[in-house]
């Protein structure tokens, strides 16, 4: 049975947004204001450590008159994976130019349809001079419903249309004694190895067929379908991901290698198992991919499951990788502090 690795993952998030004292001064920043007197600002975009989630703050400021500006601060969150929910538990702090900070607690669930939450909103905001003003969003994102990312290659529409053209499929792939028909032109475009084979009149080119001896029919079908832009949405075993990557590497199919790599969802809970497995199968590019993730987890002090089970072979490679690119502990609060320079969004 395929390994789903679908346990919830908890990541710390942090943004500190410092404002300079003239940020909201329309006289000094008139060119940044929209025609209706509105100012739209945003922070840098930040990523969860080793996970494709982007988050950032935006501030909408509208100056109706000198006494009653309107302000709204929102936290935005986007994930590259499908069908993912992210439960946010955020402490939001606004430190005005005088008096104590205003603090509020916000809980919200982000998904594909809900990508922003208002953290602060006030119709009468008297602190817009921004002297010593800062905003902090601090808390956790809990990633839920983490299953898989499909094996997918982006192709032109015409290639997808060719998939149903059975009569035009003029080359045969054999795996485990079963045949898969494919357009020779598809193979020629996807792989320089196949291109060289066809141009050099190899035996396979003359016979119009080739046998994949080290690839299962299931994986061969997934690979060929992906060349037409057909996505594979089901789970694979860890070893199957590795075997499919090795096939793509053997035939120098960069797009399939990237598709497999992107489909493997590394987490602090499965990275050791993946790393040991790819090392055992001598898949060098995936070894570097996994080790880089291990180093990233270490940088942000994320708890790694079964870290004591890392093999001696992998430990040597981790040491080599760290020696070439020294690792320093990262503090998310230092990394994610930005000063507003009134960038329009």
C-alpha positions as CSV (number, residue, x, y, z in Angstrom):
1,X,0.0,0.0,0.0
2,X,1.2,3.5,-0.8
3,X,2.5,5.7,2.0
4,X,0.3,8.7,2.3
5,X,2.3,10.6,5.0
6,X,-0.9,12.7,5.7
7,X,-0.3,13.6,9.3
8,X,-0.8,17.3,10.3
9,X,2.2,19.5,10.2
10,X,2.7,22.6,12.5
11,X,4.9,25.4,11.4
12,X,5.8,28.7,13.2
13,X,5.0,31.9,11.3
14,X,6.1,35.4,12.1
15,X,6.1,38.9,10.5
16,X,7.2,42.1,12.1
17,X,6.4,45.2,10.0
18,X,8.1,48.4,10.9
19,X,6.9,51.8,9.5
20,X,8.9,54.9,8.9
21,X,7.5,58.1,10.4
22,X,6.5,59.6,7.0
23,X,4.9,56.6,5.5
24,X,1.3,57.8,5.8
25,X,2.2,61.5,5.1
26,X,0.4,62.2,1.9
27,X,2.3,65.5,1.3
28,X,5.6,63.5,1.4
29,X,4.3,60.5,-0.5
30,X,1.7,61.9,-2.8
31,X,2.8,59.9,-5.7
32,X,2.0,56.6,-3.8
33,X,-1.6,57.5,-3.1
34,X,-4.3,56.4,-5.5
35,X,-6.8,58.9,-6.9
36,X,-9.3,58.3,-4.2
37,X,-6.8,59.1,-1.4
38,X,-6.1,55.4,-0.7
39,X,-2.7,53.9,0.1
40,X,-2.1,50.1,-0.4
41,X,1.0,48.6,1.2
42,X,2.3,45.1,1.6
43,X,5.2,43.3,3.3
44,X,7.6,40.9,1.6
45,X,6.3,37.4,0.9
46,X,7.5,34.7,3.2
47,X,7.6,30.9,2.9
48,X,7.1,28.2,5.4
49,X,10.4,26.4,5.9
50,X,10.6,23.7,3.3
51,X,6.9,23.9,2.4
52,X,5.2,25.7,-0.5
53,X,3.1,28.1,1.5
54,X,3.4,31.8,1.0
55,X,2.2,34.3,3.5
56,X,2.3,38.1,3.9
57,X,0.5,41.2,5.3
58,X,-1.2,43.9,3.4
59,X,-2.4,47.3,4.7
60,X,-5.2,49.4,3.1
61,X,-5.2,53.0,4.3
62,X,-7.8,55.5,3.2
63,X,-7.7,59.1,4.5
64,X,-11.2,60.5,4.5
65,X,-10.0,63.6,6.3
66,X,-7.3,64.5,8.8
67,X,-9.2,63.1,11.8
68,X,-10.8,59.9,10.5
69,X,-8.6,57.7,8.3
70,X,-9.8,54.1,7.7
71,X,-7.3,51.2,8.0
72,X,-7.5,47.5,7.4
73,X,-4.6,45.0,7.9
74,X,-5.0,41.5,6.3
75,X,-3.0,38.3,6.6
76,X,-2.8,36.4,3.2
77,X,-1.9,32.8,2.7
78,X,-1.5,30.7,-0.4
79,X,-0.4,27.0,-0.9
80,X,0.9,25.5,-4.1
81,X,-0.7,22.1,-3.3
82,X,-4.3,21.2,-4.0
83,X,-7.0,20.4,-1.4
84,X,-4.9,21.7,1.6
85,X,-6.4,23.4,4.6
86,X,-4.2,25.5,6.9
87,X,-5.4,26.3,10.3
88,X,-4.0,29.6,11.5
89,X,-3.6,30.5,15.2
90,X,-2.3,34.1,15.2
91,X,-1.5,36.7,17.8
92,X,-1.7,40.1,16.2
93,X,-0.1,43.1,17.8
94,X,-0.2,46.7,16.7
95,X,2.1,49.2,18.5
96,X,0.9,52.8,17.9
97,X,3.0,55.9,18.2
98,X,1.8,56.4,21.8
99,X,0.3,54.2,24.5
100,X,0.5,50.5,24.9
101,X,0.2,47.9,22.1
102,X,-3.2,46.7,20.9
103,X,-3.3,42.8,20.9
104,X,-5.8,40.4,19.4
105,X,-6.1,36.7,18.8
106,X,-7.1,35.4,15.4
107,X,-8.0,31.9,14.4
108,X,-8.9,31.1,10.8
109,X,-8.8,28.3,8.2
110,X,-7.1,29.1,4.8
111,X,-7.9,27.0,1.7
112,X,-8.2,27.5,-2.0
113,X,-11.3,29.7,-1.6
114,X,-10.3,31.5,1.5
115,X,-6.9,33.1,1.2
116,X,-7.1,36.2,3.5
117,X,-8.2,37.2,7.0
118,X,-8.7,40.7,8.4
119,X,-6.4,41.0,11.5
120,X,-7.0,44.6,12.3
121,X,-9.7,47.1,11.1
122,X,-10.6,50.5,12.5
123,X,-12.6,53.3,11.0
124,X,-11.1,55.9,13.3
125,X,-7.4,55.4,13.6
126,X,-5.4,58.1,15.2
127,X,-1.9,56.6,15.0
128,X,-1.2,57.1,11.3
129,X,1.8,59.4,11.8
130,X,3.6,56.0,12.2
131,X,6.2,57.2,14.5
132,X,7.6,54.0,16.2
133,X,4.7,52.1,14.6
134,X,5.0,48.4,14.1
135,X,2.7,45.5,13.4
136,X,3.5,41.9,14.4
137,X,1.7,38.7,13.3
138,X,3.0,35.7,15.2
139,X,1.7,32.2,15.7
140,X,1.4,28.8,13.9
141,X,0.1,27.4,10.7
142,X,-1.2,23.8,11.0
143,X,-1.3,22.1,7.5
144,X,-4.1,19.6,7.3
145,X,-5.3,17.3,4.6
146,X,-1.7,16.8,3.4
147,X,-1.9,14.0,0.9
148,X,0.0,14.3,-2.4
149,X,0.8,16.5,-5.3
150,X,0.0,15.0,-8.7
151,X,2.7,13.9,-11.1
152,X,2.2,16.5,-13.8
153,X,4.0,17.9,-16.8
154,X,2.8,21.1,-18.5
155,X,2.5,20.6,-22.2
156,X,0.9,22.5,-25.2
157,X,-2.8,21.8,-25.8
158,X,-2.0,20.0,-29.0
159,X,-0.1,17.3,-27.1
160,X,-3.1,16.7,-24.9
161,X,-5.3,16.4,-28.0
162,X,-2.8,13.8,-29.5
163,X,-3.4,11.5,-26.5
164,X,-6.7,10.2,-28.0
165,X,-5.2,9.8,-31.5
166,X,-4.7,6.1,-31.4
167,X,-4.1,5.8,-35.1
168,X,-1.2,8.2,-35.0
169,X,0.7,6.4,-32.3
170,X,3.5,4.8,-34.2
171,X,5.9,3.6,-31.5
172,X,5.6,0.8,-29.0
173,X,6.8,0.8,-25.3
174,X,7.0,-2.7,-23.7
175,X,7.0,-3.1,-19.9
176,X,6.4,-6.3,-18.1
177,X,5.2,-7.9,-21.3
178,X,2.5,-5.3,-21.9
179,X,2.4,-2.7,-24.7
180,X,1.9,1.0,-24.6
181,X,1.4,2.9,-27.9
182,X,2.9,6.4,-28.2
183,X,3.7,9.0,-30.9
184,X,7.4,8.9,-31.8
185,X,7.3,12.7,-32.1
186,X,6.4,12.9,-28.4
187,X,9.3,10.8,-27.4
188,X,11.7,12.7,-29.7
189,X,10.7,16.0,-28.1
190,X,10.7,14.9,-24.5
191,X,14.0,13.1,-24.4
192,X,17.4,13.8,-26.0
193,X,18.2,10.1,-25.6
194,X,15.2,9.1,-27.6
195,X,16.0,11.8,-30.2
196,X,19.5,10.4,-30.6
197,X,18.0,6.9,-30.9
198,X,15.8,7.9,-33.8
199,X,18.4,9.9,-35.6
200,X,21.0,7.2,-35.3
201,X,18.8,4.3,-36.5
202,X,19.3,2.2,-33.5
203,X,17.7,-1.3,-33.5
204,X,14.8,0.1,-31.4
205,X,14.2,2.9,-34.0
206,X,14.1,0.4,-36.9
207,X,11.8,-2.0,-35.0
208,X,9.6,0.9,-33.8
209,X,9.6,-0.4,-30.2
210,X,11.6,-0.5,-27.0
211,X,11.4,-2.5,-23.8
212,X,11.8,-0.9,-20.4
213,X,13.3,-3.8,-18.5
214,X,13.7,-2.1,-15.2
215,X,10.3,-0.3,-15.1
216,X,6.9,-1.7,-14.1
217,X,4.0,-1.4,-16.6
218,X,2.3,0.9,-14.0
219,X,5.2,3.4,-13.9
220,X,5.8,3.2,-17.7
221,X,2.1,4.1,-18.2
222,X,2.3,7.0,-15.8
223,X,5.4,8.3,-17.5
224,X,4.0,8.0,-21.1
225,X,0.7,9.6,-20.0
226,X,2.6,12.5,-18.4
227,X,4.3,13.2,-21.7
228,X,0.8,14.1,-23.0
229,X,0.0,16.2,-20.0
230,X,-2.1,13.6,-18.3
231,X,-1.8,14.0,-14.5
232,X,-1.4,11.1,-12.1
233,X,-3.4,11.7,-9.0
234,X,-2.9,8.6,-6.9
235,X,-0.4,7.6,-4.3
236,X,2.9,5.8,-5.1
237,X,5.1,4.0,-2.7
238,X,8.3,5.7,-1.9
239,X,10.3,3.2,-3.9
240,X,8.1,3.8,-6.9
241,X,8.8,7.5,-6.8
242,X,12.5,6.7,-6.8
243,X,12.2,4.2,-9.7
244,X,10.2,6.7,-11.8
245,X,12.8,9.3,-11.1
246,X,15.7,6.9,-12.0
247,X,13.9,6.1,-15.3
248,X,13.6,9.9,-16.1
249,X,17.3,10.3,-15.2
250,X,18.3,7.4,-17.5
251,X,16.6,8.9,-20.5
252,X,17.4,12.5,-19.5
253,X,13.8,13.6,-19.3
254,X,14.2,16.7,-17.2
255,X,10.5,17.6,-17.2
256,X,9.6,14.2,-15.7
257,X,12.4,14.4,-13.1
258,X,11.0,17.7,-12.0
259,X,7.5,16.4,-12.0
260,X,8.5,13.4,-9.7
261,X,10.5,15.7,-7.4
262,X,7.6,18.1,-7.1
263,X,5.2,15.3,-6.4
264,X,7.3,13.9,-3.5
265,X,6.1,15.9,-0.4
266,X,9.0,15.9,2.0
267,X,8.1,16.7,5.6
268,X,10.0,16.6,8.9
269,X,8.2,13.3,9.6
270,X,9.2,11.4,6.5
271,X,12.4,13.0,5.3
272,X,14.7,10.6,7.1
273,X,13.0,7.5,5.6
274,X,13.2,9.1,2.1
275,X,16.8,10.1,2.5
276,X,17.9,6.7,3.6
277,X,16.0,5.1,0.8
278,X,17.3,7.3,-2.0
279,X,20.8,6.8,-0.7
280,X,20.4,3.0,-0.7
281,X,19.2,3.2,-4.3
282,X,22.1,5.6,-5.2
283,X,19.9,8.3,-6.7
284,X,22.3,11.2,-6.3
285,X,20.1,14.1,-7.4
286,X,17.3,13.0,-5.0
287,X,19.9,12.5,-2.2
288,X,20.9,16.1,-2.5
289,X,17.3,17.2,-2.6
290,X,16.5,15.3,0.6
291,X,19.7,16.4,2.3
292,X,18.9,20.0,1.5
293,X,15.6,19.6,3.1
294,X,17.2,18.0,6.2
295,X,19.5,21.0,6.5
296,X,16.6,23.4,6.1
297,X,14.7,21.6,8.9
298,X,17.8,22.0,11.1
299,X,18.2,25.7,10.2
300,X,14.7,26.4,11.5
301,X,14.9,24.0,14.4
302,X,12.0,21.8,13.1
303,X,11.7,18.5,14.9
304,X,12.8,15.7,12.6
305,X,11.3,12.2,13.1
306,X,13.7,9.3,13.4
307,X,16.8,11.6,13.1
308,X,18.7,8.9,15.0
309,X,18.1,6.4,12.1
310,X,20.0,8.4,9.5
311,X,22.5,5.9,8.1
312,X,26.3,6.5,8.3
313,X,26.5,6.9,4.5
314,X,23.9,9.7,4.6
315,X,25.7,11.3,7.6
316,X,28.9,11.6,5.5
317,X,27.0,13.2,2.6
318,X,25.2,15.6,5.0
319,X,28.6,16.6,6.4
320,X,30.0,17.2,2.9
321,X,26.9,19.2,1.9
322,X,27.1,21.3,5.0
323,X,30.8,21.9,4.6
324,X,30.2,23.3,1.1
325,X,27.3,25.4,2.3
326,X,27.8,26.1,6.0
327,X,24.6,25.9,8.1
328,X,23.6,28.5,10.7
329,X,20.6,28.4,12.8
330,X,18.0,30.8,11.5
331,X,15.6,32.8,13.8
332,X,12.3,33.2,12.0
333,X,11.7,36.5,13.9
334,X,15.0,38.0,12.6
335,X,14.4,36.6,9.1
336,X,10.9,37.9,8.7
337,X,11.3,41.5,10.0
338,X,10.8,44.1,7.3
339,X,10.7,47.9,7.2
340,X,8.0,49.4,5.1
341,X,9.3,51.7,2.4
342,X,5.8,52.5,1.0
343,X,5.9,50.0,-1.8
344,X,2.7,50.1,-3.8
345,X,1.1,46.7,-4.4
